[in-house]
Amino acid sequence: MTPSAILESALYVTDLDAAQDFYSDVLGLDLLGKADGRHLFFRCGNGVLLIFNAEATKVPPAPDARLKVPTHGTVGDGHLCFAASADEIVRWRAHLEQKKIAIESEFEWPQGGHSIYIRDPSGNSIEFAEPRIWGI
């Protein structure tokens, strides 16, 4: 057995309101759900981006909880890469500059493909890259 795709990916943040503004207003993702103080869920293509308050996800579910999701979380900056064609990266660069989001790094990969990197309000590293950096 081999998984066929990643259904959801998670990032952990310190400020859910700032994260909602960033992922909705800057990146244009559609909010699927939210629990104040705990999480935001965004649609991204065929998958879902989960944004969690790291401290809230460390709290075990109540014994009578309907959904007994195990505790999880992390400390420090995470990383997520969005797929983008070369033309889309050019458009992302212009859009991010208009939104006053600094591009932290930009380069061509030795095996081919271009990437740009930014930071979300909690310091997570967000990349836009051509899928060919992985031979896709």
C-alpha positions in Angstrom: 0.0 0.0 0.0 1.1 3.5 -0.8 -0.8 6.7 -0.1 -2.1 8.3 -3.3 -2.0 12.0 -2.1 -1.8 14.3 0.9 -5.3 15.2 1.9 -4.4 17.8 4.5 -1.4 19.6 5.8 -1.1 21.5 9.1 0.7 24.6 10.2 0.8 26.0 13.7 0.4 29.7 14.5 0.4 32.0 17.5 -2.3 34.4 16.2 -5.4 32.9 14.5 -6.8 36.3 13.5 -3.6 37.3 11.8 -3.5 33.9 10.1 -7.1 34.1 8.9 -6.3 37.5 7.4 -3.2 36.3 5.7 -4.5 33.0 4.3 -7.8 34.5 3.2 -6.9 38.0 2.1 -3.3 37.6 0.9 -3.4 34.0 -0.4 -7.0 33.9 -1.3 -7.9 30.6 0.3 -11.5 29.8 1.1 -12.2 29.3 4.8 -14.0 26.0 5.3 -14.3 26.1 9.1 -13.1 27.6 12.3 -13.2 27.2 16.0 -12.3 30.4 17.9 -9.0 30.0 19.7 -8.3 26.6 18.2 -8.2 26.3 14.4 -8.9 27.5 10.9 -9.5 25.1 7.9 -8.9 26.3 4.4 -9.6 24.7 1.0 -6.5 24.5 -1.2 -7.1 22.7 -4.5 -8.1 19.1 -3.8 -6.7 19.3 -0.3 -7.2 21.2 3.0 -4.8 23.4 4.9 -5.2 23.2 8.6 -4.1 26.1 10.7 -3.9 25.4 14.4 -3.2 27.3 17.6 -0.4 25.1 18.8 -1.2 25.5 22.5 -4.9 24.6 22.0 -4.0 21.4 20.2 -1.9 20.2 23.1 -5.0 20.0 25.3 -6.4 16.4 25.3 -10.1 16.0 24.3 -12.6 15.8 27.1 -13.6 12.2 27.9 -17.1 12.8 26.5 -15.9 14.6 23.4 -17.7 13.7 20.2 -14.4 13.8 18.2 -11.4 12.3 20.1 -8.7 13.9 18.0 -5.3 13.1 19.6 -3.1 15.9 20.9 -0.6 17.3 18.5 1.4 20.4 17.8 4.9 21.8 17.3 7.2 24.5 18.3 9.1 26.7 15.8 8.6 27.7 12.2 6.9 25.3 9.9 7.1 25.0 6.1 4.5 24.6 3.3 5.0 24.8 -0.4 2.2 25.7 -2.9 2.5 24.4 -6.4 2.7 27.2 -9.0 3.7 27.4 -12.7 6.5 29.8 -13.8 3.8 32.3 -15.0 1.9 31.9 -11.7 5.1 32.6 -9.7 5.6 35.9 -11.7 2.0 36.8 -10.8 2.4 35.7 -7.2 5.5 37.9 -6.9 3.6 41.0 -8.1 0.6 40.2 -5.9 2.8 39.7 -2.8 4.6 43.0 -3.5 1.3 44.8 -3.8 0.2 43.3 -0.5 3.5 44.5 1.1 4.6 40.9 1.8 8.4 40.6 1.6 9.9 37.9 -0.6 12.5 36.3 1.7 14.3 34.2 -1.0 14.0 33.4 -4.7 16.1 31.1 -6.8 16.3 28.5 -9.6 16.8 25.0 -8.4 19.9 23.1 -9.9 17.6 20.4 -11.3 15.2 23.0 -12.8 12.3 25.0 -11.4 11.9 28.3 -9.6 10.8 29.0 -6.0 9.9 32.1 -4.0 9.7 32.1 -0.2 7.7 34.4 2.2 6.8 34.2 5.8 3.3 34.1 7.3 2.5 36.3 10.4 3.7 33.5 12.7 7.0 33.0 10.9 6.1 29.9 9.0 8.1 29.5 5.7 5.7 29.6 2.8 7.0 28.6 -0.6 5.6 28.9 -4.2 7.4 26.5 -6.5 7.2 24.8 -9.8 6.3 21.1 -9.4 9.3 20.2 -11.6 11.6 20.9 -8.6 10.4 17.3 -7.6 10.2 16.0 -11.2 6.4 16.4 -11.3 
